[in-house]
Amino acid sequence: MSATEIKVGQLGIRYLVDGSRDAGMGIFELTVPANSNVPPPHSHSNNEEIVYVLEGTLRYTVGSDTRDLAPGQAMHTPKGTVHGFSNPSGSHARALIVLSPDIGAGYFEDVAAVVNAGGPPDIQALVAVMRRHGLVPSAPR
């Protein structure tokens, strides 16, 4: 199977297993350049998520727990829990993301269409895409 590559702004998503067609587990590789723009904190109505860092350092927050994850470290996000990530380090980070059930590569393609349209992203359109796929944006902290 060939991986689906999606660029969302500065972020890279390389879908390895798209489980969205049969509500199965999905796996993708996430590349986060240093100090890049990232999605706002959010929760998933229907999905659990695991992040496993492969390279670099990824700052990951689940609820009130924030950790700087190094290669070989992971965090779990239960369904409905607000989470987010960033890369405040000086080099890029790569992580393996597992979603169950999967939201699918289609979600990231829809987000890419909004984020990559040029100029500042249309926040209302972005929130609509998130909600359509079961993601709930969190109020800024």
N, C-alpha and C positions, 0 to 999 in steps of 0.2 A: 504494500500500500504506500502511495506517495503522500507526504505530509503537505497540508495546506498552509501556505505562508501568507500572513496578513500583517500589514503595517498599519498601526493606529497611532497617528502622530509620530512620536519618537519611539514608541513601544513596538516590539516585534512579537508576534504570536505565531508559533509553528504548531499547528494542530496535528497530533500524532494519531489519536483515536477520537473520532466524532461519534459519540454515543447518543446524539440527540434523536436520531431516526427511530430508535427503539427504546428510548428513555433509559439507556444504559449509562455506564460510566464513561467519562471523557477524559482525555489526557492531552495537555499541550505544554509546550515549552514557552516560557515568557522571558524576553530579554528587556531589561530596564537600564537604559543608559544613565550615567551619573547625573543627578539633579534634573531628571526629566519630569515633564508633566505626567501625572498619573490620574486615574479615575478618582472621583470623590469617594469618601467612605460610604459604604452601602451594605445592604444585607441581601440575602437570597431567600425568597419565599419558599422555594422548593428544592434547594440544593445544599449539600454539604461540600466543603472544599478543604483540600490539603495542599499546602505549599511546601516544597522540598527544594532547598537551595543547592544548585549545582556549581555555581561560580560567583565570586564576589560576595557582597554583603547586601541583604535586602532587609529593610526595616519593615516589620509586619506587625499590625495591630489587630487584635481580636478582642472586642469589648474594651476593657480598660487595661489589657495586658499588651504592652509594646516590647518587642524584642528585636535586636539586630541579629538576624540569622546568617550564619556562615555556612559554607559548603558542608553538606551532610546533616544540617539541622532542618527541622520541620515544625509547622504549626497546623493545627486543625481548626476549622471554622464550622461550628454547628449551624444547621439551618436556622435562619432568622436572626443571627448574631451580626451586629455591625462590625465590619472589618475594612482594612485598607492597607496600602503599602506605599513605600517610597524608597528611593535610593539616594541618600544624602552623601554617599561616599565619593571618592575620586575616580572610581572605575565602574564599568558596567557590571550588572548582576544578571545571572540566568537562573531560572527556577523551573522546576517541573510542577505543574498544577494538575490536580486530579479533582474532577467534579462528579458528584453522584446525586441524582441523575445529571447528565450533561446538559448545559445550555446550548452547546454546539457552536461550530465555526460561524454559522449564520449570524449569531449575535455580534461577533466581532466584525464581520463584514458590514453589518448595519451601522455599528458604531463608527467604523472607519469611514463610511460614506459621509457621516456628519462631521467628524473631526478633521478629515482630510479635504474638506470642501474649499478651504482657503479662508484666511481671516480667522477671527476668533470663532470658536465653535458656537453653534446655536444651542444654548443650554436647554431651551424648551424641547427642541427636537431630540437632544441627547437623553433627557429625562424620559421622553416618550418611548424611545428605543429601550431604555433600561426597564421601564415598567412593562412593556410588551413582552419582555423576556423573563419577567419575574424577579427583577432586581429592584430594590427599594432604596433610593438615595437617602442618606442620612443628613440631618441638619448639621451645618458646620459646628465644630467644637470650639 
